[in-house]
Amino acid sequence: HIYVFKLSSVGGCSLALPPPNSSQFPPLSDWEAPSFTRAAQFRVGATALLFLFAATSNLALLVSVWCGRGRRLASHLRPLILSLAAADLIMTFVAMPLDAAWNVTVQWYAGDALCKLLCFLKLFAMHASAFILVVISLDRQHAILHPLDALNAHQRNRRMLLLAWSLSLLLASPQLFIFRAIRAETADFIQCATHGSFSRRWQETVYNMFHFITLYVVPLLVMSCCYSRILLHIHLQHRRNTGESYLRRSGTDIIPKARMKTLKMTLVIVLSFVVCWTPYYLLGVWYWFHPAVLHATPEYVHHFLFVFGNLNTCCDPVIYGFYTPSFRADLAACCHRGRGARRDVATPSTDRQGPHSRDHEAEHATNNQEGD
């Protein structure tokens, strides 16, 4: 048997076993185990930096919205931001360390159970992140098109979030059955792979395409539809109220300022998801139908596109902080307390009222209403 490595955007690296005398999988003269190349080293280093930033920023966002000044968010918006931060943290603490360690070790040393579990959690986090963005888009569409129906927004968003998390669990569950730890017969090499789960290559291609559609195509279509309807609604409102055929920059004469600010924030978050993940998914689709592209494109391109996709987990808290004064005030207060504590250690006689007075000023610097 001849084992061939291939790239999979759904589950990481997997081992494929070409059937004997198959024209689709021509036999190879020899097989060389993969190594920890220079491109892979770059990927590990970049992933480590992204991990540190994403973990710190998303944890800060979670704390701010859960128990800090972010509690001022409208009650139907808080669960959306908390869920988005939670999904990003799952990606951060599961997908990033898994990818980095897997590239360093090259083969799989964690056993069969962790092979199944970690591949499941990785796909679960990717689905959850995409579906929560869909929920946020649907919420913004309803808030703009039906502004008088705000009383039902909290319960509606809770139901949509429950559906998003449940669908993520359901769609990721096949990973528990198709991935397993496989030992190569011709070499002392073990890999977490899908070998043996698909009898034909087209079956695995269909499986990957299904997840490409649920992870990217469907969320992109829904989000595009939502924001297209929102922009069309604003445009028509302007024409109706002002008789002009163009959109003003702010739109605050049609939509309250806080709601417009939240709309802009969510739109930028969605755009960051599209920009970060589109190149990686397109490369995956290209590979599934033309496997030779894996050897035709430089190795560093594959690694760079995956790292660029993971950049999305860092973008969400940055975008939220840019549009939300309460988050910036929480970060400023935390930094002031840290500097005050260091000064207290260095000079115990320092006046301890300084940091607290600055926290009080930061408190008054935030807006009373963060969003609608």
C-alpha positions as CSV (number, residue, x, y, z in Angstrom):
1,H,0.0,0.0,0.0
2,I,1.2,3.5,-0.8
3,Y,0.2,6.4,1.5
4,V,-0.1,9.9,0.1
5,F,-0.4,13.1,2.2
6,K,-3.0,15.6,1.2
7,L,-4.3,18.9,2.4
8,S,-7.8,19.1,3.9
9,S,-9.4,22.4,4.8
10,V,-12.0,20.5,7.0
11,G,-9.9,18.3,9.2
12,G,-6.2,19.2,8.8
13,C,-3.8,16.7,7.3
14,S,-5.2,13.3,6.4
15,L,-3.7,10.1,4.9
16,A,-5.3,8.7,1.8
17,L,-4.8,5.1,0.7
18,P,-4.9,4.7,-3.1
19,P,-6.6,1.5,-4.2
20,P,-4.3,-1.0,-5.9
21,N,-4.2,-0.7,-9.7
22,S,-6.4,2.4,-9.6
23,S,-6.2,4.8,-12.5
24,Q,-7.4,7.6,-10.2
25,F,-4.5,7.1,-7.8
26,P,-1.5,6.1,-9.8
27,P,1.1,4.1,-7.9
28,L,4.2,6.0,-6.6
29,S,7.8,4.7,-6.9
30,D,8.5,5.5,-3.3
31,W,7.0,7.3,-0.3
32,E,8.7,9.9,1.8
33,A,7.4,10.9,5.2
34,P,6.7,14.7,5.4
35,S,9.1,16.9,7.4
36,F,9.0,20.1,9.5
37,T,9.9,22.4,6.6
38,R,10.9,26.1,6.7
39,A,7.4,27.0,5.5
40,A,5.8,24.9,8.3
41,Q,8.1,26.6,10.8
42,F,6.8,30.0,9.7
43,R,3.2,28.7,10.1
44,V,3.9,27.6,13.6
45,G,5.6,30.9,14.6
46,A,2.8,33.0,13.1
47,T,0.1,30.8,14.7
48,A,1.8,31.2,18.1
49,L,1.7,35.0,17.8
50,L,-2.0,34.9,16.6
51,F,-2.8,32.6,19.6
52,L,-1.4,35.0,22.1
53,F,-3.2,38.0,20.7
54,A,-6.5,36.2,20.0
55,A,-6.6,34.6,23.5
56,T,-5.8,37.9,25.3
57,S,-8.2,40.0,23.2
58,N,-11.2,37.6,23.2
59,L,-10.9,36.8,26.9
60,A,-10.8,40.6,27.6
61,L,-13.9,41.0,25.4
62,L,-15.7,38.1,27.2
63,V,-14.9,39.6,30.6
64,S,-16.0,43.1,29.5
65,V,-19.3,42.0,28.1
66,W,-20.0,39.5,30.9
67,C,-19.1,41.6,34.0
68,G,-17.6,44.9,32.9
69,R,-18.9,48.0,31.3
70,G,-20.1,45.9,28.3
71,R,-23.1,45.0,30.4
72,R,-24.6,48.3,29.1
73,L,-25.2,46.6,25.8
74,A,-28.8,46.1,24.9
75,S,-30.0,42.8,26.4
76,H,-30.6,41.2,23.0
77,L,-27.0,42.1,21.8
78,R,-25.0,40.8,24.8
79,P,-25.7,37.1,24.0
80,L,-24.6,37.6,20.4
81,I,-21.3,39.2,21.3
82,L,-20.7,36.6,24.1
83,S,-21.4,33.8,21.7
84,L,-19.1,35.2,19.1
85,A,-16.3,35.6,21.6
86,A,-16.9,32.1,22.9
87,A,-16.7,30.6,19.3
88,D,-13.5,32.6,18.7
89,L,-12.0,31.3,22.0
90,I,-12.8,27.7,21.0
91,M,-11.0,28.3,17.7
92,T,-8.1,29.9,19.6
93,F,-7.6,27.2,22.3
94,V,-8.4,24.2,20.1
95,A,-7.6,24.8,16.4
96,M,-4.5,27.0,16.8
97,P,-2.5,24.8,19.3
98,L,-3.6,21.7,17.5
99,D,-2.4,23.0,14.2
100,A,0.9,24.3,15.6
101,A,1.7,21.1,17.5
102,W,0.7,18.9,14.5
103,N,3.0,20.8,12.2
104,V,5.9,20.4,14.7
105,T,5.4,16.7,15.3
106,V,4.4,16.0,11.7
107,Q,2.8,12.7,12.7
108,W,0.1,12.0,15.3
109,Y,1.1,11.0,18.8
110,A,-2.1,11.8,20.8
111,G,-3.9,8.5,20.2
112,D,-7.2,7.6,18.5
113,A,-9.6,9.3,21.0
114,L,-8.0,12.7,20.9
115,C,-7.7,12.4,17.1
116,K,-11.5,12.1,16.9
117,L,-12.2,14.7,19.6
118,L,-9.9,17.5,18.4
119,C,-11.0,17.1,14.7
120,F,-14.6,17.4,15.9
121,L,-13.9,20.4,18.1
122,K,-12.1,22.2,15.3
123,L,-14.9,21.8,12.8
124,F,-17.5,22.6,15.6
125,A,-15.7,25.9,16.3
126,M,-15.6,26.9,12.6
127,H,-19.3,26.2,12.2
128,A,-20.2,28.0,15.4
129,S,-18.3,31.1,14.3
130,A,-19.9,31.2,10.9
131,F,-23.5,30.5,12.2
132,I,-23.2,33.1,14.9
133,L,-22.3,35.7,12.3
134,V,-25.5,34.7,10.5
135,V,-27.5,35.2,13.7
136,I,-26.0,38.6,14.1
137,S,-26.8,39.6,10.6
138,L,-30.4,38.4,11.0
139,D,-30.7,40.4,14.2
140,R,-29.5,43.6,12.5
141,Q,-31.9,43.0,9.6
142,H,-34.8,42.7,11.9
143,A,-33.7,45.7,14.0
144,I,-33.5,48.0,10.9
145,L,-36.5,46.7,9.0
146,H,-38.8,46.2,12.0
147,P,-37.6,48.7,14.6
148,L,-40.9,48.6,16.6
149,D,-40.5,44.8,17.3
150,A,-37.6,45.3,19.7
151,L,-39.5,43.7,22.7
152,N,-39.2,40.2,21.1
153,A,-35.6,40.5,20.1
154,H,-34.1,38.9,23.2
155,Q,-36.2,35.7,23.0
156,R,-35.7,35.5,19.2
157,N,-32.0,35.8,19.4
158,R,-31.8,33.2,22.2
159,R,-33.7,30.7,19.9
160,M,-31.5,31.5,16.9
161,L,-28.3,31.1,19.0
162,L,-29.5,27.7,20.4
163,L,-30.2,26.6,16.8
164,A,-26.7,27.8,15.7
165,W,-24.9,25.9,18.4
166,S,-27.0,22.8,17.9
167,L,-26.4,22.8,14.2
168,S,-22.7,23.2,14.8
169,L,-22.7,20.2,17.0
170,L,-24.7,18.2,14.5
171,L,-22.7,19.1,11.4
172,A,-19.3,18.5,13.2
173,S,-20.3,15.1,14.7
174,P,-19.3,13.0,11.6
175,Q,-15.7,13.9,12.4
176,L,-15.9,11.6,15.4
177,F,-16.5,8.7,13.0
178,I,-14.4,9.4,9.9
179,F,-11.1,10.3,11.6
180,R,-8.9,7.8,13.3
181,A,-5.2,7.2,14.1
182,I,-3.7,5.2,11.3
183,R,-0.3,3.5,11.2
184,A,1.5,3.3,7.9
185,E,2.4,-0.3,7.0
186,T,5.7,0.6,5.2
187,A,7.0,3.1,7.7
188,D,7.0,3.8,11.4
189,F,4.5,6.6,10.9
190,I,1.1,7.4,12.5
191,Q,-1.3,10.0,11.3
192,C,-4.8,11.2,12.3
193,A,-6.6,10.6,9.0
194,T,-9.8,9.7,7.2
195,H,-8.2,6.6,5.6
196,G,-10.8,3.8,5.3
197,S,-13.8,6.0,5.9
198,F,-14.5,6.6,2.2
199,S,-14.3,3.8,-0.4
200,R,-14.1,6.3,-3.3
201,R,-12.5,9.6,-3.7
202,W,-15.7,11.3,-4.9
203,Q,-17.3,10.4,-1.6
204,E,-14.7,12.4,0.3
205,T,-15.0,15.2,-2.2
206,V,-18.8,15.3,-1.6
207,Y,-18.2,15.4,2.2
208,N,-15.8,18.3,1.9
209,M,-18.0,20.2,-0.5
210,F,-20.9,19.8,1.9
211,H,-18.9,21.4,4.7
212,F,-17.7,24.1,2.3
213,I,-21.3,25.0,1.6
214,T,-22.4,24.9,5.2
215,L,-19.3,26.7,6.5
216,Y,-19.0,29.4,3.8
217,V,-21.5,29.5,1.0
218,V,-24.7,29.4,3.0
219,P,-23.6,31.9,5.7
220,L,-22.2,34.2,3.0
221,L,-25.5,34.1,1.0
222,V,-27.6,34.8,4.1
223,M,-25.4,37.6,5.4
224,S,-25.2,39.2,1.9
225,C,-29.0,39.0,1.7
226,C,-29.5,40.6,5.1
227,Y,-27.1,43.5,4.6
228,S,-28.4,44.0,1.0
229,R,-31.9,44.4,2.4
230,I,-30.7,46.7,5.1
231,L,-28.9,49.0,2.6
232,L,-31.9,48.9,0.2
233,H,-34.2,49.9,3.1
234,I,-32.0,52.8,4.1
235,H,-31.8,53.9,0.5
236,L,-35.5,53.9,0.1
237,Q,-36.1,55.7,3.4
238,H,-33.8,58.5,2.3
239,R,-35.5,58.8,-1.1
240,R,-38.9,58.9,0.6
241,N,-37.9,61.4,3.3
242,T,-35.5,63.7,1.4
243,G,-36.3,63.1,-2.2
244,E,-32.6,62.3,-2.9
245,S,-31.4,59.2,-4.7
246,Y,-28.2,58.8,-2.8
247,L,-27.3,57.8,0.7
248,R,-26.0,60.2,3.2
249,R,-22.8,59.2,5.0
250,S,-24.3,58.9,8.5
251,G,-27.9,57.9,8.0
252,T,-28.7,59.2,11.5
253,D,-31.7,61.0,10.2
254,I,-33.4,57.7,9.4
255,I,-31.8,55.3,11.9
256,P,-30.9,56.2,15.5
257,K,-27.2,56.8,16.0
258,A,-26.6,53.9,18.4
259,R,-28.3,51.4,16.0
260,M,-26.4,52.7,13.0
261,K,-23.1,52.3,15.0
262,T,-24.0,48.7,15.8
263,L,-24.9,48.1,12.2
264,K,-21.6,49.4,11.0
265,M,-19.7,47.2,13.6
266,T,-21.5,44.0,12.6
267,L,-21.0,44.7,8.9
268,V,-17.2,45.1,9.4
269,I,-17.1,41.9,11.4
270,V,-18.9,40.0,8.6
271,L,-16.5,41.5,6.0
272,S,-13.5,40.5,8.0
273,F,-14.8,36.9,8.0
274,V,-15.2,37.0,4.2
275,V,-11.9,38.6,3.5
276,C,-9.9,36.2,5.9
277,W,-11.4,32.9,4.9
278,T,-12.3,33.3,1.2
279,P,-8.7,32.6,-0.2
280,Y,-8.3,29.5,2.0
281,Y,-11.7,28.0,1.0
282,L,-11.1,28.7,-2.6
283,L,-7.8,26.9,-2.5
284,G,-9.5,23.9,-0.8
285,V,-12.2,23.7,-3.5
286,W,-9.5,23.9,-6.2
287,Y,-7.6,21.1,-4.6
288,W,-10.7,18.8,-4.2
289,F,-11.3,18.9,-7.9
290,H,-7.7,19.2,-9.0
291,P,-5.4,17.4,-6.5
292,A,-2.3,18.2,-8.6
293,V,-2.6,21.8,-7.4
294,L,-1.1,20.7,-4.1
295,H,2.2,20.1,-5.9
296,A,1.8,23.0,-8.4
297,T,1.6,25.7,-5.8
298,P,4.4,26.6,-3.4
299,E,4.1,25.1,0.1
300,Y,4.3,28.5,1.8
301,V,1.1,29.6,0.0
302,H,-0.9,26.9,1.7
303,H,0.5,27.8,5.1
304,F,0.1,31.5,4.6
305,L,-3.6,31.2,3.6
306,F,-4.4,29.1,6.7
307,V,-2.7,31.6,9.0
308,F,-4.5,34.4,7.2
309,G,-7.8,32.7,7.8
310,N,-7.1,32.4,11.6
311,L,-6.5,36.1,11.6
312,N,-10.3,36.4,11.7
313,T,-10.3,35.3,15.4
314,C,-8.2,38.4,16.2
315,C,-10.2,40.8,14.1
316,D,-13.5,40.4,16.0
317,P,-12.4,41.9,19.4
318,V,-10.4,44.6,17.6
319,I,-13.4,45.7,15.6
320,Y,-15.7,45.5,18.6
321,G,-13.2,47.6,20.6
322,F,-13.1,50.2,17.8
323,Y,-16.8,50.7,17.8
324,T,-17.5,50.3,21.6
325,P,-16.3,52.8,24.1
326,S,-17.0,50.6,27.1
327,F,-14.5,47.9,25.9
328,R,-11.8,50.5,25.5
329,A,-12.6,52.0,28.9
330,D,-12.3,48.5,30.5
331,L,-9.0,48.0,28.9
332,A,-7.8,51.4,30.0
333,A,-8.9,50.7,33.6
334,C,-7.1,47.4,33.6
335,C,-3.9,49.0,32.3
336,H,-4.2,51.7,34.9
337,R,-4.7,49.2,37.7
338,G,-1.7,47.2,36.5
339,R,0.6,50.3,36.4
340,G,-0.8,51.4,39.8
341,A,0.0,48.0,41.3
342,R,3.6,48.1,40.0
343,R,4.0,51.6,41.4
344,D,2.6,50.5,44.8
345,V,5.1,47.6,44.9
346,A,8.0,50.0,44.0
347,T,6.9,52.9,46.3
348,P,4.5,51.7,49.0
349,S,3.8,55.3,50.1
350,T,2.3,56.3,46.8
351,D,-1.2,57.8,46.9
352,R,-3.6,54.9,46.1
353,Q,-6.3,57.2,44.9
354,G,-4.7,57.9,41.6
355,P,-5.7,54.7,39.7
356,H,-9.2,54.8,41.2
357,S,-9.8,58.3,40.1
358,R,-8.6,57.5,36.6
359,D,-11.0,54.5,36.6
360,H,-13.8,56.9,37.6
361,E,-12.9,59.2,34.7
362,A,-12.9,56.3,32.3
363,E,-16.3,55.3,33.6
364,H,-17.7,58.7,32.7
365,A,-16.0,58.7,29.3
366,T,-18.1,55.7,28.1
367,N,-21.5,56.2,26.4
368,N,-24.6,55.3,28.4
369,Q,-26.0,53.4,25.5
370,E,-23.7,51.0,23.6
371,G,-26.1,49.7,21.0
372,D,-29.7,49.0,20.0
